[in-house]
Amino acid sequence: MNKFRTHKCNELRKEKVGDRVTLSGWINKKRDHGNLLFIDLRDNYGITQCVIDKKSIVFHELEKTQLETVIKIDGLVKQRSNETINKELDTGEIEIIIKNFEVLGSCKELPMPVFSDQEYSEDIRLKYRFLDLRRKKIHENIILRSKVINFIRNKMNDLGFLEFQTPILTSSSPEGARDFLVPSRLNPGKFYALPQAPQQFKQLIMVSGFDKYFQIAPCFRDEDARADRSPGEFYQLDIEMSFVEQEDIFNVVEDLMISLFKKFSKKKIASKKFPIITYNDSMLKYGTDKPDLRNPLIISEVTEIFKRDDVKFDLFKKLVGKGSNVRCIVTKNTEKKPRSFFDNIDKWAKDLGSGLAYFTLEKKDKVSGKGPIGKFFSENSLKEIIKITKADIGDSIFFACGAQDNVEKLLSLARTKIAKDLNLINEDIYHFCWIVDYPMFELDELSKKIKFSHNPFSMPQGNIKNLNLNNPLSMKAHQYDIVCNGIELSSGAIRNHIPDLMYKLFEIAGYDKRSVDEKFKGMINALSYGAPPHGGIAPGIDRIVMLLANEKNIREVTMFPMNQNAEDLMMNAPSDVSDIQLKELGLSLKKK
């Protein structure tokens, strides 16, 4: 190839035995067998075993060379004996007899070994991310990410979409999260914002007459870190289409996801047509709008049962009398589970500051409940529970009581906990679904004010001319989420392209016409000049790759992530700036 290598470290096979070759890479491992020194040489593509005899004039120099030093070696390809073949390596049938070597890049003492699978603290890994990225698993994850993005680009082109880039410096807007602000030097006292998403711009692209847009878009949100969310920045596949309905968006995304996940995973996809679940049904059956459909456990509403005279469980009855809800989870065929199974779940719930009451259905002379609260239920009440929940004799039922939001949260977590304890979740499938019919507005519990529940640019459902604006909490939006295995991949919506309606909806959320014009001047003006019906979605690239790589944390598929405090420990960001820089921007810092 060039002076540094004739071959990559994954290329050589036994057909090349006897050839003189040059390889370059990092010293991955060294094994000293006395008269022989074995070196695993690694580059981006793979590993080749190299060996040098103690008689060589460069033996001792190579022996003391630090791991992760970058070297060039010259040598001869030799076939390994049958008993020494390494079937885990592409190059496992050969080795290189080193004749000479050259150090290309020296290496200091390592703060963490690259060849090890040992876990290290987040701070160490992120401070030395360039070393962390050399480790096999995460290196492969980043390569996977690149291939996924390339596949997406090609697929979107095949589907007739055009790729456009939207501005990074834009105006601040109330889109749900905190903006990252950038001061303007040329306009003192004013600020740009880094885009939380290209929301307004992609709608403007539709107004501009383009029909199908996509972009692998960087997004910036000043949010706290989570396992499935990086602080600071992330990337999404931004999609927008004109003259479409909700189903048109679904068809495009389903085609893409099925193609993508078949290409990069051996796991099965549960259904070629993704199930559509309403928001209300999802919250009732799963306790969340991000349900993991691999989990067969279903939540049932049983509040009315505790209003019966033949149910004597006073603790729940009193709470129900004060407006609480009771919901439950049925676990199939658990009558033979040891007491420790139930005690473990009970302890888990109490550790959360809540509780789960339970019994197991049994039948001797009559139907009865075995367990802490079974004695409080009559046979008829138990039969009614069986009818509602579709439970059978031998099943156990776990109950939660309280405010609806609290019950949903607890049983959503309990559903996952119990399913894992019973080994009910099939890890070898991807189960996608759509969540639809989100409420347009919701009530802020702290301020008691009405606010947008999701994207403020969503189109409300129903006849536009006859919308009941006096009862906004009853309004549904053409808003939808795509979920896979309990992870929300994206939100999307059919957009509100009617300016007069947009003013009315923003007014409900507390924005007068002047503030709407100020915040969304460009878009609201554009919509007044002939805007087509349009809609879109934006699946998260990081989350897609996280699923494909079987990782639990998005950090494992991100090249240079920040830590939990939104700090880049490698580049020392955020950092102080000089007084001169602040003066140029017309800024000064207030000391605490």
Buried (B, 14 or more C-beta within 10 A) or exposed (E): EEEEBBBBBBBBEBEBBEBEBBBBBBBBBBEEEEEEBBBBBBBEBBBBBBBBEEEBEBBEEBEEBEBBBBBBBBBBBBBBEEEEBBEEBBBBBBBBBBEBBEBEEEBEEEEBBBBEEEEBEBEBBBBBBEBBBBBBEBBEBBEBBEBBBEBBBEBBEEBEBEEBEBEBEBBBBBBBEEBBEBBBEEEEEEBBBBBBBBBBBBBBBBBEEBBBBBBBBBBBBBBEBEEBBBBBBBBBBBBBBBEBEBEEBBEBBBBBBBBBBEEBBEBEBBBEEBBBBBBEBBBBBBBBBBBBBBBEBBBBBBBEBBEBEEBEBEEBBEBBEEEBBBBBBBBBEBBEBEEEBBEBBBEBBEEBEBBBBBBBBBEEEEBBBEBEBBEBBBBEBBBBBBEBBEBEEBBBBBBBBBEBEBBBBBBBBBBBBBBEBBEBBBEEBBBBBBBBBBBBBBBEEEEEEBBBBBBBBBBBBEEEEEBEEEEBEEBBBBBBBBBBBBBBBBBBBBBBBBBEBBBBBBBBBEBEEEEBEEBBEEBBEBBEEEBBBBBBBBBBBBBBBBBBBEBEBBBBBBEEBBBEEBBBBBEEEEEEEEEEEBEEBEBEEEEE
